């Protein structure tokens, strides 16, 4: 009788132990992976009183004041984006753009020392109210690592880009990594941020990671000559690495201020930095044969999904992860096919509609993160040779020119007449949204419009569109679409497309 009672229980225990053992064996044979992200975090600034941008005053009482609470909010939202990778642990490597350079080096402190000094207090609690000189003088990388540690994103080391002239350079690049660092290098370029190179170890193999932020002005032929110089510096270093080892593992990323199809997008440019000088391309066959040594991962997604930023009515692909042949040969460390893409999280780093980047705003309590979506890819350490991961046929670059968005559904947009009823907290959440502008056009050299009882300046970045706008008669009734912005202490509406001022 006793045996009859315990035998079913013993069988259950045995089955459970067998399942656990099988799971452990399966887990132990799963090839290790690492995730790499490139993220322009749009002016992640510290709290000292020195800034080369006038968007971040830390004194005064204006709504644009950069406060400890606003920094805490941005760090929290940034951490939330990183947590979507690596099962909540964050990417193993993060290429960062637009961290503020430390303009008060006399009060600097390393991230490690800063975390150790404040281990017993959460960053959110520290960033409340008035701060001591020690805290206001702490560099942004110290606050970043502290916030990540408190959010459970642990184990990161940070390598910062050189700043050659603090009087001119507001921001720089950096690389966050929890993979062991073998070596670092800095590559100085013309009129742009220093390129950061970090050699890390993954599964016993070297992985060369480059953080870039090339000269701005993507559609400008004059600034393209500077991007060609930036690309040339990078290309020279890539050639050195590949000469020593043609199968070296290289990840080249960041904000190149260039689109993957730059040459096709701007045919008036006789030469481009990204395609002609650097050698970025999307033919997997050329990569495999040795006719090309780089592959831009934007070619591994559908053309309609190639988007990391939006500017004047068009999607762009300024953010990049570009890999070398060694990461697509079916051996050792390899790219995981189909794993690349923009990280788009409506309600966190994207607006609900249209789903465009939710850029940082200092209005009220602050909101948003960046005017760029991050891009991410995964890599695996193969224990035995396998098929190359790049299987998609090349889509001609000219085919990948998605517009933003193809057709606006105006029924999904809020009416700007509701804005005066919102609290500062609610209003801060609407900065960057599109609204229906039902009111009166006031005309003038500096156009404005009146909605209800409120007068709003109008910003038109396109000169041709602005010229057309000025032909509209004063006091004309309108029903337009506009993007709510906060600029120099005032709310305004941006008109970025001729379609936005068409009658409906």
N, C-alpha and C positions, 0 to 999 in steps of 0.2 A: 504493500500500500504506500509506504513511504517513497519507494523508488518511482511508483507511478506518478506521485505528486511532483517529484523534483526533476524527472526526466524531461518534461516539456520545457522547464526553465533552463536546464542545462543546454538543451538544443538551441534555445533562443540566444543564450549567451555565446554559444559557439558560432552561430550564424552572424551575430553582431561583430565578434572578433574577426571573423573571416572578411566581413565587409570593410572593417577598419583597416585591416592589413592590405586588402586589395586597393583601397583608396590611397593608402600611404605609398604603395608601390607605384600606382598611377601618377601620384603627385611627384614622386622622386624621379620618374622618367620624363616628366613634362619639361621640354627645353626651356631654359630661362629666357625671359623677355625683358626688354627695357623700353620705356616710352620717352620720346623726345618731343618737346614742345617749343615753338617759337612764338613769343608774345611781345608785342609793343604795348606797354602798359600805360601809355599816354601820360607823360609828365607825372611820375610818382615822385612827389617832392617832400622834402623834410620840413621842419618847423622853425628853422632859424630865420632871421630877418633879412637874409641876403638871397635874392633871386634875380636871375637875368630876365625872367618873364614877369610882366605886371599882372598876370592872372592869379598870383599866389601871395597877396599881401597877408601878413600875419598880424598886422596891427589895424586899428580902426574899428568901425562898427558897421561897415557896409555889408550887404548880403553876400558879396563875393569873397569875404575874408576866409583865408585858409586856416582852419582851426584844428586842434587835436582831435576833436570828435569827427571831423570830416576825414582826416587821415585814417582814423580807426575804421570808419565805414568803408573806405576804399580798400584797405588791407583785408577786411573781412570778406568783401565781395570778390577780391582777387583770389583769396584762399579758397573760396567756394568754387571758383572756376577750376583751379588746380586739382581740387578734390574729385572732380569728375574723371580723373585719370588714375590708373594704377590701383583700382579698387579702393579709392579713398586716400591712398598714400601720396598721390600726386605723381607727376612725371619724374623719371630718374634724372633727366637733364632738362633744364629750361633755358633757352636763349632769350635774354631780356633786352628790350630797347626802352629808352627814355627813363632811366633812373637819373634823378638829379645828381650832379656832381657835388661833392662836399665843398661848399664855399666858406665854411668855418673850420678849417683843418686844425686850428688850435684846440678845439674842443672835441676832436674826433675820438672814436672808440671803436674797437673791432666788434663785429657781430658776436663773436664768441664771448668776449668780455661783457658785452651789453646783456646778452642772455643770462650769463652767470650772475651778474649783479642784480637782475630783476626776476630771478627764477620763481620767487614766491608770489609774484603779482602778475595778473593777466594784462596783456597789452591794452585791452579795452578799459580796464580800471585805471591804468597809468594815464591813458589819453583822455582825461577828463579835467576840464577847467584849466587853471594856471599850471605851468610847468616850470621846473627849476632850470637854471642856465645849462646844467649838465644835460637835461633831456631835450631842451630846444636846440642844443648844439649837436645832438647825436645825428649821424648821417642816415640817410634813408635806408641803406642796406642793413643797418643795425635794427631799425624798426621792422623791416621786411622779414628778416630771419627770426626775430622775436615773435612776430605775429604768426608766422608759419609754424614755429615750434608749439605755440599755444593752441593752434588749430589742429595739432596732431600730424602736421607735415614735417617730419623730423629728419635729421641727418644731413641737411644740405650744407655745403660749403659754397662760397661765392667768389668768383674771380671777376674783378672790375676792370674796365677798359681805362687806359691811360687818359689823363686830361692834361693837355700840353699848355693850355692858356685859360686859367680860371676866369679871366675877364671877358672871355668870348664864348666859352663852352658851357652851356647850361646843363646838358645831359650827356650820358654816356651809355655804352653797352655793358652787359655783364652776362656771365654764365653761372647758373645755379646747377650744382650736381651733387648727387649722393654716391656716384660712382667714384672709385679712387682716382685721384689726380696724379698723373705721371709727370707732366710738364705743362708749362704755359708760355705763350708768346704774345707780343703786342705788335700790331702792324699799323703804322701811322699812315693816314691817307690825306688827300687834299680836301679841305672844306667839308669834312664829314667826321663822324665819330670813329675813333680808333677801332680797328677790327681786333677782336679778342679770339685767340686760339687756345684751346685746352685739349690736351691729350689725356683721355681717361682710359681706364681699363674695364672691360666687360667680358667676363668669362675667359680671362686669360689673354684676350686680344686687345690691341690698341684701337681706340676710336678717336679720330680727330674731329673736334667740334669747333665751328667758327661762328661767332656772333657778329653780325653786320648791321649797320644802319647807314646806308649810303646817302649821298646828297639828295635833298628834297627837290620837288618840282618835276614830277614824273613826266608830264607832257611838254616840258620845255626843252627845246633843242640846245639852248645854251648851257643849261645845267647838265644835259646829257654828256657833254664833254668831261665834266667833273666825275660823273658816274663811271665813265669809261676809265678814267684814271683810278678811281676806287677799285673797279673790277680788275684793272691791270695789276695792282698791288696784290690782290687776292690770288689772281691767276699765277703770278710768279711763285708764290708760296705753294700753291697746289702742285705746280710742276715739280718743285723740289721734292715734295712728299712722294709723288707718283713716280718720279725717276728712281728714288730709293726703293720703292715697292709699288709696282703697277697695280697691285690688288689691295692697296691700303684702304682702310675703312674711313671715309670722310663724310661728315654731315655739315653742309654749308647752309646757314640759315639766317633768318632775321628779316628786317624791313629793308629791302633793297631799293625802295622807291622806284621800282620797275615792275612791270607786269610780265607774266610768263611769256606772253605774246607781244612784247613791247614793240618789236620791229613791225609786226603786222598792224598793231594798234596805231602806231605813229609812223606811217610810211614816209613822211617828210624827213625822218632822221636817217641819214646815210649809214650810220653805224650806231649800235647800241652797246651799252656796257654788259648787260646780262646775257645777251645771245652771242654777239660777235666777239667780245673780249673775254668774258668768263667762259663761254661755251655751254651755257644751259640749253638743253634741248629735250625732246620727248620721244625719240625713236629708240625703243628698247633693242631693236636689231642692231643699230649702230653701236649702242653701248656694249652689247655682247660681243660684237666682232672686233671691237677696239677702234672703230672709226670715230667714236666719241668716248669721253671718259667721265661725263656727268649726265645725270638724268634729273629733270625737275619733276617732283612728285605731283605737281598740279596735273600732269598728264595721266595720272593714275585715277582720276575721278571724272565723272561726266562733265562735259562743258558747262552745263547749266548750274553745276555745283561749284564751279571755280570762282570763289568769291571770299575775300577776307576784309574788304573795306568798300565804302561807297563814296563817290565824289561827283557832285553835279549831275546826278541822274544816271550814273553808270556804276556797275560793279567793277571792282578792281581786285588785283591779286598781288598787292605789294609785299605781303608776308610769304616767305618761302622756306621750304626744306628741300635741298638739292643733295643728291647722294652720288657717290662715286661707284665705279664698276664693282669694286670689292664688296659692296653691300647688296648686290643683285646677281650674284653668280651661283647661288645655291650651295655655298660652302661657308663655314664659319659663321660670323655675324652677318645676318641678312635682313633686309627689309621684309616686313610682313605685307604681302600684296593686299591691296584694298584697305589698308589701315590708315592711310593718310586722309586728312580732310580738315576743314575749319571746324572749330568747336563753337557751336551756335546754341545758346541757351536762352530762349525767350523768357523775359522777366528777370534775368540776371545780367547777362552781357549783351542782350539784344532786346529791342522793343517788341511788343506783341504784334503790332502791325503798323507799317510794313516791318518785316523782320530784318532790321538793319542794326549795325553796332550801336550800343547804348554808350555814347561817349561820356566822359567825365563832365559833370557840371558842379560848380561851387555854389549854386543858388541854394539859399536856405540851409538845410542840414546836409546838402550834397547828395548826389546820386550818380549812377553810371560808373563805368570803369575805363573804357577805351574806345577810340574811334576805329579800332581794328579788332577783328576776331583773331584769336590765336589759331595756329595750325599745329597739328600733332600727327606723329607717325609712331609705329611700333617696330621694334627690331627683335630678332630671335637669334639665339646661339644654336646653330645646327650641330648636332652630335654626329650626323652622317650626311653625306652629300645628298642634295635633293634638286628638284626642278627650280629654275630661276623664277623669282616672284613676279616679274613684270610680264604680264600676259595680254594686257589690253592693246588693241591696235592703235597706232598713233592717230589722233584726230588733229587735222590741220589746225595750227594756232588761230587762223582767221575765223574758224568755226566757233571759237569759244569767246564770244563777246556778249555775254548776257547783259541786258539792260535792267535798270532798277526802277520799280518793278515793271513788268511788261505792261500792265494796265492797273491803275489804282482803283480799288473799290471804295469810292467816296462814302458809301454807307457805313463803312467801318471806322471812319474818322470822327473825332469829337468836334463840336462846334466851339470856336474860340470865344464865343459869348459866355461860356461857362467859366473861363479863367478867373475873373474877379471873385468868384464864389469859393475858390479853393484856398486852403490853408497853405502856409509856406512849405510844410512837409509834403502836401499833395502836389503843390506846384513844382517842387523840385523833381518829382517823379515824371513830370510831363516834358521837361526840357529835352529837346531832340525829337519829340513826336510831331507828326503831321496833323494839322487842324484845318477845318473848313473855315475860311475867312469870309464871313458874310457881313459886309459893311460898306464903307465909302473910301474911295481912293483919293488921297489928298494932293497927289502930284508933287511938284517941286523938284529942285536939283537933288535934294536928298529925300527920296520918296518916303511917304508914310501912309498909313491907313487908319481909319477909325472904326472900331468895332464896339457897338454899344456906346459907352461913355469914355472908352479908353483909346488913346492914340498910341500906335505902335510904329517905330521905325521899320523900314523894309530894307533888307540887305539882298542884293542881287550880284552874285559872284561873277556871272557871265556878262561880259561887256555888251555883246550883241543883244542879249535879253534885256539888259538895263536900258539900252537905247530904245528898244521897242516899248518898254514900260513907260518911258517918258513921253511917248506920243499919246498916251491915254489921257483923256480930258480930266481936269480937276473936278472933284465932287461926283465922279462917276460911281454908280452902285456896282459892287463887285461880289462875286462868289467864287473865290479862288481857293487854292490849297497852299499852305505855308508851313514851314518847319519852325517851331518855337525855339529860339536861342536865347542865351543870356550872355550879353557882351558889355563889358565895361560898366557893370552895375545896372544895366537896363535890359528889359525883355524886348525882343525884336522878332520879326518873322523873316526867314530866308526864303527866297523864291529861286529854286534851282532848275526848274524845267519850264519850257514854254507851255507844256501841257497843263501845268498847274494854274495858269491864268486864262485857260479857255473856258468859255461859258458852258455851263451844264444845266 
